[in-house]
Amino acid sequence: MYDVEMIKIDSELQKDPCVSMLPGAIPGAEVNLRTLAAGETYASNPVPGKAFIYLSIDGDFTFSAGDVRQAVSGRYVFIPGAAQRAEFTASGRTRLLEIIWTVLKDELDKWEHPAEQKFPYIQEYITSAQYRDRNKSDKTISREMVRQRIVPGFCMGSVESYGYDKVAQHPHPMLDQFFFSFPENDVDVLIDDFKVPMKGDTLLHIPLGSNHGVEVLGDNHMHYIWIDFFLGQAGLDRLDSSHKHTGLQRRF
C-alpha cells in the first residue's frame, strides 16, 4: 500500500493561526491553512518567482491588492499579481487556504508580464464556470475555479455531488495533484486497489501516476477541490481536452 500523504485539521481544536500542510509533497508547492480571528489582518508581500493563490473556506473579510478592495463573505479565490501585495482583514473568523507555487524560469515572463489576464484575479466560488469530463457522472457538478494559463503550471477546481456517486478511476502522470476537502466532505478516495477515507478539512496528495478516483456513499456529501501542478504542454493538452464548459450554473 502507498504511504499516503494526508493531513486532517480539526478546526475546533486548531490553535495555530498557520498550519503548514504536507510540506515537500509536491516540488515547488507550499500549502498553508491560515486562520484569522475577527479584527486580525494577514498580508503577503510579492516574492520573485512565486505565485500566491488563496481560497477562502469560510468567514467574513475584506481583501485588497493593487487598486482593488472588496468586502466578501464565504468562498472566493484570490490571486494577486506577481508584483502585488495582498491583504486580508477579517471581520469574523476566517480560514484561508494559501497555496504558494514556484513558477518555472521559462514561464516567469508570462507570469510577471501577462498579456491578457488582469490581476488581482477574483472568482466567487459558487459562480465558477462549470465543466464536464468523461470521468464523472451527469449528476456531478464540477467547477473550474482557476483555469489553466492564468498562473503558469497551475489550475484548481472542485467536484461536488451526493451519494451514491463516483468519479471513475483515472491516471494523469503529467499532473501532480492535491485534494483538499471542504468541511462537509465525506468520501472514499480510490488509489489503485486501496480506499482512503477523506473527511472535511483534509489535504491529500494523490501519488503521481496512480489510478485514482472518488466514491461517495449513502447520503454523504462529496465536495472537494483538486489542485493541479503541471509542467509543459502535456498538462495543458490534458486539461484542454478533458474540461468542457457546460455554460450552466447548476446547484444542489
TAZIDA-V203864 format. One record per pair of residues at least 24 apart in sequence whose C-alpha atoms are under 6 Angstrom apart, sorted by sequence separation. I is the first residue (numbers start at 1). J is the second residue. D is the distance in Angstrom with one decimal. If there is no record, write none. Layout:
i=I j=J d=D
i=I j=J d=D
This chain:
i=54 j=78 d=5.1
i=63 j=87 d=5.7
i=179 j=203 d=5.7
i=189 j=213 d=5.9
i=190 j=214 d=5.5
i=63 j=88 d=4.7
i=179 j=204 d=5.1
i=189 j=214 d=4.5
i=53 j=79 d=4.8
i=62 j=88 d=5.6
i=178 j=204 d=5.5
i=188 j=214 d=5.8
i=62 j=89 d=5.2
i=178 j=205 d=4.6
i=188 j=215 d=5.3
i=61 j=89 d=5.4
i=178 j=206 d=5.9
i=187 j=215 d=5.9
i=61 j=90 d=4.1
i=177 j=206 d=5.6
i=187 j=216 d=4.8
i=60 j=90 d=6.0
i=61 j=91 d=5.1
i=82 j=112 d=5.4
i=60 j=91 d=5.5
i=136 j=167 d=4.9
i=60 j=92 d=5.1
i=135 j=167 d=5.6
i=176 j=208 d=5.7
i=59 j=92 d=5.8
i=135 j=168 d=5.0
i=59 j=93 d=5.4
i=186 j=220 d=6.0
i=59 j=94 d=4.0
i=173 j=208 d=5.7
i=186 j=221 d=5.8
i=58 j=94 d=5.6
i=173 j=209 d=4.1
i=185 j=221 d=5.4
i=46 j=83 d=5.4
i=58 j=95 d=5.7
i=172 j=209 d=5.6
i=185 j=222 d=5.1
i=46 j=84 d=5.8
i=57 j=95 d=5.5
i=81 j=119 d=5.0
i=171 j=209 d=5.4
i=185 j=223 d=4.9
i=46 j=85 d=5.7
i=56 j=95 d=5.9
i=57 j=96 d=5.8
i=80 j=119 d=5.9
i=81 j=120 d=5.5
i=171 j=210 d=5.5
i=45 j=85 d=4.6
i=56 j=96 d=4.5
i=80 j=120 d=4.3
i=171 j=211 d=4.5
i=44 j=85 d=5.8
i=55 j=96 d=5.6
i=79 j=120 d=5.4
i=170 j=211 d=4.8
i=182 j=223 d=6.0
i=44 j=86 d=5.3
i=55 j=97 d=5.1
i=79 j=121 d=4.9
i=169 j=211 d=5.6
i=170 j=212 d=5.4
i=182 j=224 d=5.5
i=43 j=86 d=5.5
i=54 j=97 d=5.6
i=78 j=121 d=5.6
i=169 j=212 d=4.6
i=181 j=224 d=4.1
i=43 j=87 d=4.2
i=54 j=98 d=4.8
i=78 j=122 d=4.8
i=169 j=213 d=4.0
i=180 j=224 d=5.6
i=42 j=87 d=5.7
i=53 j=98 d=5.9
i=77 j=122 d=5.6
i=168 j=213 d=5.2
i=180 j=225 d=5.2
i=42 j=88 d=5.2
i=53 j=99 d=5.0
i=77 j=123 d=5.1
i=167 j=213 d=5.1
i=179 j=225 d=5.6
i=41 j=88 d=5.5
i=52 j=99 d=5.8
i=76 j=123 d=5.6
i=167 j=214 d=4.9
i=179 j=226 d=4.7
i=41 j=89 d=4.2
i=52 j=100 d=4.7
i=76 j=124 d=4.4
i=166 j=214 d=5.6
i=178 j=226 d=5.8
i=40 j=89 d=5.8
i=51 j=100 d=5.7
i=76 j=125 d=5.0
i=166 j=215 d=4.4
i=178 j=227 d=5.1
i=40 j=90 d=5.6
i=51 j=101 d=5.2
i=75 j=125 d=5.4
i=177 j=227 d=5.5
i=39 j=90 d=5.3
i=50 j=101 d=5.6
i=165 j=216 d=5.5
i=177 j=228 d=4.7
i=38 j=90 d=5.1
i=39 j=91 d=5.5
i=50 j=102 d=4.7
i=164 j=216 d=5.6
i=176 j=228 d=5.8
i=38 j=91 d=4.8
i=49 j=102 d=5.9
i=50 j=103 d=5.9
i=163 j=216 d=4.9
i=164 j=217 d=4.9
i=176 j=229 d=5.2
i=38 j=92 d=4.3
i=49 j=103 d=5.6
i=163 j=217 d=4.5
i=164 j=218 d=5.7
i=175 j=229 d=5.8
i=38 j=93 d=5.2
i=163 j=218 d=4.9
i=175 j=230 d=4.8
i=37 j=93 d=4.7
i=163 j=219 d=4.8
i=36 j=93 d=5.7
i=162 j=219 d=6.0
i=163 j=220 d=5.4
i=36 j=94 d=5.1
i=162 j=220 d=5.7
i=35 j=94 d=5.7
i=162 j=221 d=4.7
i=35 j=95 d=4.5
i=162 j=222 d=5.6
i=34 j=95 d=5.6
i=161 j=222 d=5.0
i=174 j=235 d=5.5
i=34 j=96 d=5.1
i=160 j=222 d=5.2
i=33 j=96 d=5.8
i=160 j=223 d=4.4
i=33 j=97 d=4.7
i=159 j=223 d=5.6
i=32 j=97 d=5.9
i=159 j=224 d=5.7
i=32 j=98 d=5.0
i=158 j=224 d=5.6
i=31 j=98 d=5.6
i=158 j=225 d=4.0
i=31 j=99 d=4.6
i=157 j=225 d=5.5
i=158 j=226 d=5.8
i=30 j=99 d=5.7
i=157 j=226 d=5.5
i=30 j=100 d=5.0
i=156 j=226 d=5.7
i=29 j=100 d=5.8
i=156 j=227 d=4.6
i=29 j=101 d=4.8
i=28 j=101 d=5.8
i=155 j=228 d=5.3
i=28 j=102 d=5.0
i=154 j=228 d=5.7
i=154 j=229 d=4.8
i=153 j=229 d=5.5
i=153 j=230 d=4.8
i=153 j=231 d=5.8
i=133 j=242 d=5.4
i=133 j=243 d=5.5
i=132 j=243 d=5.9
i=131 j=243 d=5.7
i=132 j=244 d=5.3
i=131 j=244 d=5.0
i=131 j=245 d=4.1
i=130 j=245 d=5.7
i=131 j=246 d=5.2
i=130 j=246 d=5.9
i=9 j=201 d=5.5
i=8 j=201 d=5.7
i=8 j=202 d=4.1
i=7 j=202 d=5.5
i=7 j=203 d=5.4
i=6 j=203 d=5.6
i=6 j=204 d=4.4
i=5 j=204 d=6.0
i=5 j=205 d=5.5
